[in-house]
Each structure stands twice: as C-alpha cells, then as structure tokens.
Amino acid sequence: MIKVVRGNPTPEELAAALAVVQARAAAGAAVAPAAPARSEWSSPARLAAAHRAPHPGPRAWRTTYWPA
C-alpha cells in the first residue's frame, strides 16, 4: 500500500509515481539471482594441495602415516 504523506498529487502524478514503482519491482523480479561466491575453504586447489604425497627428505617419515 502506498500512502501520500505530504502534498496533494494530481491523478496523473500519482499514476506516474505508481508506474515507476511497478516498473522497478518488475525489473527486480526479472533479474536472476547471482551465484554465491565460493569460499576459499571449498577451493579444489586447496583440497588437492592437502592430499599430495610427502616429499622425500630427512623428515619425510613424519608424514608417512598421515590420513589422506
């Protein structure tokens, strides 16, 4: 519901204002919602880096039995 708080609009002014409000509402409803941004926590690159095999070296035995 729209209420005129101040002034005395003519029927033409009121119709023009309602046409603008209706057009804006229709344009907002027609726009498809954007896909939400992916979190860095769900990045496939981060997950792939966590499951790499240990590199050979003096302390490689520490990561031998880590869960993959």
HELIX and SHEET records of a PDB file:
HELIX    1   1 PRO A   11  ALA A   30  1                                  20    
HELIX    2   2 GLU A   40  SER A   42  5                                   3    
HELIX    3   3 PRO A   44  ALA A   50  1                                   7    
HELIX    4   4 ALA A   60  THR A   63  5                                   4    
END                                                                             
